[in-house]
Amino acid sequence: MIGIHPVHRRLAELAHKAKTLGGYHLLPRQEKLELEHCLTVNLDLVRRLDSLKSLAFIAYDCGDMSWHQEICSEIEAAETTML
């Protein structure tokens, strides 16, 4: 299943509205601020998942299956927030 985090859904809504209006510069100030907030949250989500996946690879490469499993559990927990 492909999850869609609420932030991603709101980004899509704001992008659609901006496209309908003729550009992001035409969004009301409050929605521009919300867009910036959503982009920051998205950045944090991507960085966290990328970091965990890199660590999981390192743990696997080192042969530390206990550590690898622990990191994979963290990845799964983070990904469940995207449903």
SEBA-943145 format. One line per 5 residues: number of its first residue (from 0); their letters; for each residue x, z, y of N, C-alpha, C. Coordinates in nm, 3 decimals. Layout:
BEGIN
NUM	A	X:Z:Y:X:Z:Y:X:Z:Y  ...
***
This chain:
BEGIN
0	MIGIH	0.084:0.000:-0.118:0.000:0.000:0.000:0.088:0.000:0.124  0.054:-0.081:0.220:0.125:-0.085:0.346:0.052:0.005:0.444  0.123:0.105:0.493:0.061:0.198:0.586:0.077:0.152:0.729  -0.018:0.190:0.810:-0.010:0.162:0.952:-0.025:0.295:1.026  0.082:0.335:1.088:0.083:0.460:1.164:-0.010:0.444:1.285
5	PVHRR	-0.078:0.550:1.325:-0.166:0.542:1.442:-0.096:0.485:1.567  0.032:0.514:1.582:0.107:0.461:1.695:0.116:0.308:1.687  0.135:0.257:1.566:0.144:0.112:1.550:0.010:0.045:1.579  -0.096:0.110:1.539:-0.230:0.058:1.568:-0.254:0.054:1.719  -0.214:0.162:1.788:-0.234:0.166:1.934:-0.145:0.063:2.004
10	LAELA	-0.023:0.043:1.954:0.062:-0.061:2.010:-0.004:-0.198:1.997  -0.066:-0.223:1.884:-0.136:-0.351:1.864:-0.252:-0.365:1.962  -0.326:-0.257:1.981:-0.439:-0.261:2.076:-0.391:-0.289:2.218  -0.283:-0.223:2.258:-0.229:-0.244:2.393:-0.174:-0.385:2.409  -0.108:-0.435:2.305:-0.056:-0.572:2.311:-0.169:-0.673:2.322
15	HKAKT	-0.277:-0.649:2.248:-0.393:-0.739:2.254:-0.454:-0.737:2.394  -0.468:-0.617:2.450:-0.525:-0.606:2.584:-0.436:-0.676:2.687  -0.305:-0.656:2.675:-0.212:-0.719:2.768:-0.220:-0.871:2.757  -0.231:-0.921:2.635:-0.242:-1.066:2.615:-0.371:-1.119:2.677  -0.479:-1.045:2.660:-0.608:-1.084:2.716:-0.603:-1.086:2.869
20	LGGYH	-0.535:-0.988:2.928:-0.525:-0.978:3.074:-0.428:-1.080:3.133  -0.334:-1.126:3.051:-0.236:-1.222:3.101:-0.096:-1.167:3.115  -0.070:-1.051:3.058:0.065:-0.995:3.060:0.065:-0.843:3.068  0.176:-0.785:3.024:0.188:-0.639:3.024:0.186:-0.582:3.165  0.234:-0.659:3.261:0.237:-0.610:3.399:0.097:-0.590:3.456
25	LLPRQ	-0.005:-0.645:3.391:-0.142:-0.630:3.438:-0.217:-0.512:3.375  -0.152:-0.443:3.282:-0.214:-0.323:3.225:-0.224:-0.215:3.332  -0.329:-0.134:3.326:-0.338:-0.020:3.419:-0.219:0.075:3.398  -0.183:0.148:3.501:-0.067:0.237:3.497:-0.072:0.332:3.377  -0.187:0.391:3.350:-0.199:0.487:3.240:-0.167:0.420:3.106
30	EKLEL	-0.210:0.297:3.087:-0.183:0.227:2.961:-0.037:0.184:2.952  0.027:0.157:3.065:0.171:0.129:3.064:0.248:0.253:3.018  0.205:0.370:3.067:0.268:0.496:3.025:0.244:0.521:2.877  0.123:0.492:2.832:0.091:0.510:2.690:0.174:0.414:2.604  0.192:0.293:2.652:0.275:0.195:2.581:0.418:0.246:2.568
35	EHCLT	0.471:0.299:2.676:0.607:0.354:2.672:0.617:0.470:2.573  0.517:0.556:2.573:0.514:0.668:2.479:0.511:0.618:2.335  0.425:0.521:2.306:0.413:0.465:2.171:0.544:0.402:2.126  0.612:0.333:2.217:0.740:0.271:2.182:0.845:0.377:2.151  0.843:0.488:2.222:0.937:0.597:2.196:0.910:0.661:2.059
40	VNLDL	0.782:0.685:2.029:0.746:0.742:1.899:0.787:0.646:1.787  0.763:0.517:1.808:0.801:0.417:1.708:0.953:0.418:1.686  1.028:0.425:1.794:1.174:0.432:1.784:1.217:0.551:1.699  1.157:0.666:1.724:1.190:0.787:1.648:1.157:0.771:1.500  1.042:0.712:1.470:1.002:0.688:1.331:1.101:0.597:1.259
45	VRRLD	1.136:0.487:1.324:1.228:0.390:1.263:1.366:0.452:1.243  1.416:0.522:1.343:1.548:0.586:1.330:1.550:0.688:1.218  1.443:0.769:1.208:1.439:0.871:1.102:1.439:0.808:0.964  1.353:0.707:0.944:1.348:0.642:0.814:1.478:0.570:0.781  1.535:0.501:0.878:1.662:0.432:0.855:1.773:0.531:0.819
50	SLKSL	1.776:0.644:0.887:1.878:0.746:0.857:1.861:0.801:0.716  1.737:0.832:0.681:1.712:0.886:0.547:1.747:0.785:0.439  1.713:0.659:0.461:1.744:0.555:0.361:1.895:0.534:0.349  1.967:0.545:0.459:2.113:0.534:0.453:2.172:0.651:0.375  2.120:0.770:0.401:2.167:0.888:0.328:2.135:0.878:0.179
55	AFIAY	2.017:0.826:0.149:1.979:0.810:0.008:2.075:0.715:-0.063  2.115:0.609:0.005:2.211:0.516:-0.053:2.345:0.584:-0.078  2.390:0.662:0.021:2.517:0.733:0.006:2.511:0.831:-0.110  2.401:0.906:-0.118:2.385:1.003:-0.227:2.387:0.932:-0.362  2.318:0.820:-0.371:2.314:0.743:-0.496:2.454:0.690:-0.530
60	DCGDM	2.521:0.637:-0.430:2.655:0.580:-0.449:2.754:0.687:-0.494  2.734:0.810:-0.446:2.822:0.922:-0.485:2.785:0.978:-0.622  2.670:0.938:-0.673:2.626:0.988:-0.803:2.558:1.124:-0.796  2.523:1.168:-0.677:2.457:1.297:-0.661:2.306:1.276:-0.667  2.254:1.276:-0.789:2.112:1.245:-0.810:2.019:1.354:-0.756
65	SWHQE	2.065:1.477:-0.754:1.984:1.584:-0.698:1.963:1.563:-0.548  2.071:1.534:-0.479:2.065:1.507:-0.335:1.982:1.381:-0.308  2.006:1.279:-0.391:1.931:1.154:-0.378:1.781:1.178:-0.391  1.743:1.256:-0.491:1.601:1.284:-0.513:1.542:1.363:-0.396  1.620:1.456:-0.343:1.574:1.535:-0.228:1.548:1.444:-0.107
70	ICSEI	1.639:1.352:-0.082:1.622:1.260:0.031:1.504:1.166:0.006  1.490:1.117:-0.116:1.376:1.029:-0.148:1.244:1.101:-0.127  1.240:1.230:-0.155:1.119:1.308:-0.129:1.090:1.315:0.020  1.195:1.328:0.101:1.176:1.329:0.246:1.126:1.193:0.296  1.178:1.087:0.237:1.133:0.951:0.273:0.985:0.935:0.241
75	EAAET	0.947:0.977:0.121:0.806:0.967:0.080:0.717:1.047:0.173  0.760:1.167:0.211:0.680:1.250:0.302:0.665:1.183:0.438  0.773:1.124:0.487:0.766:1.054:0.616:0.674:0.932:0.608  0.683:0.860:0.498:0.602:0.739:0.482:0.454:0.771:0.466  0.420:0.888:0.414:0.278:0.922:0.400:0.212:0.944:0.535
80	TML	0.291:0.973:0.638:0.233:0.987:0.771:0.190:0.853:0.828  0.229:0.746:0.762:0.197:0.611:0.811:0.069:0.555:0.752  0.000:0.633:0.675:-0.125:0.584:0.614:-0.242:0.608:0.705
***
